[in-house]
Amino acid sequence: MRAKILRRVINLWPPLFFNAIKVTHISDDFREIDVILKLRWYNRNNVRVQFGGNLFAMTDPWYMLMLMENLGRDYYVWDKKATIDFVSPGRSNVSARFILTQEKLDEIRVATAKGEKFLPEFVVEILNSEQKVVARVHRTVYVKKKK
């Protein structure tokens, strides 16, 4: 699917749409994705800041999707594990940029060339409107070349 079409479709996906999470950009090569989470009355926690579950959710499918698009159908790609470190309260809209480098793709291809699984880790920072870190998410993806 083309990046522009996917961006429009995925923004209607209920887990994103109903939590004020929006994809603002997907590069044509699926190597960069920008996501925002708007602070709304219905997605704040009890102390009136960004709900941690939504901060975590805004990072969920992107690296898996980016790898699937870049590696192609010859690979199994699954989310494996994720952790989040809350750094400061999210008192405004927040954003995250997901970047997949050629070096990371090369590393994955080399590590899986003989059919072995590989668990690359990606780190993404969630930033507030002043570009200060609100949370840091570590995501591990399972990748294995199909036989």
C-alpha positions in Angstrom: 0.0 0.0 0.0 1.3 3.5 -0.8 2.4 5.6 2.2 -0.2 8.4 1.6 -3.1 6.0 1.4 -1.9 4.1 4.5 -1.6 7.3 6.5 -5.2 8.2 5.7 -6.5 4.7 6.5 -4.6 4.1 9.6 -5.7 7.5 11.1 -9.2 6.1 11.1 -8.2 2.9 13.0 -10.2 3.1 16.2 -7.3 2.5 18.7 -5.6 5.6 17.2 -8.6 7.7 16.2 -10.4 7.4 19.6 -7.3 8.3 21.6 -6.3 11.4 19.6 -3.2 9.7 18.1 -2.5 10.8 14.5 0.1 9.9 11.9 1.2 13.1 10.3 3.8 11.8 7.9 4.9 8.5 6.3 7.8 8.8 3.9 7.4 7.1 0.5 10.1 4.5 1.4 8.5 3.8 4.8 11.7 4.8 6.6 10.3 7.7 8.5 7.0 8.1 10.3 5.8 11.0 12.5 3.0 10.6 15.0 1.3 13.1 17.3 -0.8 12.6 20.4 -3.1 15.5 21.2 -3.9 16.2 24.8 -7.7 16.1 25.2 -10.0 16.0 28.1 -10.9 12.4 27.4 -7.3 11.1 27.2 -5.8 12.7 30.2 -5.1 10.7 33.4 -6.2 11.7 36.9 -3.5 14.4 37.3 -4.5 16.0 33.9 -1.4 14.9 31.9 -1.0 12.5 29.0 -2.2 9.0 29.9 0.7 6.6 29.9 -1.2 4.0 28.0 -1.7 6.4 25.1 2.0 7.4 25.1 2.8 3.7 24.8 0.1 3.1 22.2 1.4 5.9 19.9 4.6 3.9 19.5 3.0 0.5 18.9 2.9 -0.7 15.3 5.4 1.6 13.5 8.7 -0.3 13.5 7.0 -3.5 12.7 5.3 -1.9 9.8 8.4 -0.1 8.6 10.4 -3.4 8.6 7.6 -5.3 6.8 7.6 -2.7 4.0 11.4 -2.6 3.7 12.3 -6.2 4.1 9.4 -7.6 2.0 7.5 -10.8 2.1 10.6 -13.0 2.6 10.6 -12.2 6.3 8.5 -12.8 9.4 8.2 -9.6 11.4 6.5 -9.3 14.8 6.6 -7.0 17.7 8.3 -8.9 20.5 8.8 -6.6 23.5 8.5 -3.0 24.6 9.3 -1.0 27.7 8.6 2.6 28.5 10.5 5.0 30.7 8.4 8.0 31.8 10.7 11.0 32.0 8.5 14.0 32.6 4.7 14.8 32.6 3.1 15.3 29.2 1.3 18.6 29.8 0.8 19.3 26.0 0.5 17.6 22.7 3.4 15.2 22.2 5.1 13.8 19.1 7.4 10.9 18.1 9.5 10.3 15.0 10.3 6.8 13.9 13.4 6.4 11.7 14.7 3.2 10.1 18.2 3.6 8.8 19.9 1.7 6.0 22.5 0.5 8.5 19.8 -1.1 10.6 18.3 -2.8 7.6 21.7 -4.1 6.6 22.4 -5.4 10.1 19.0 -7.2 10.1 19.6 -8.8 6.7 23.1 -10.0 7.7 21.9 -11.4 11.0 19.0 -13.3 9.4 20.7 -14.4 6.2 21.0 -18.1 7.3 17.4 -18.2 8.6 18.2 -17.3 12.2 15.9 -15.1 14.2 17.1 -11.6 15.1 15.8 -9.2 17.7 16.7 -5.7 16.8 15.9 -3.0 19.3 14.7 0.5 18.5 14.5 3.5 20.8 12.0 6.3 20.2 11.7 9.5 22.3 8.3 11.1 22.8 8.7 14.9 22.9 6.4 17.6 24.2 5.6 20.8 22.4 8.9 22.3 23.7 10.9 19.3 22.2 11.7 18.0 25.7 11.6 14.3 26.4 8.3 13.1 28.0 9.0 9.3 27.6 11.5 7.0 26.0 10.3 3.7 24.5 12.4 0.7 23.8 10.8 -1.6 21.2 12.2 -5.1 20.3 11.0 -6.6 17.0 11.3 -10.3 16.0 12.7 -10.8 12.5 13.4 -14.1 10.7 13.9 -14.8 7.1 11.4 -17.3 5.7 12.8 -20.6 4.3 
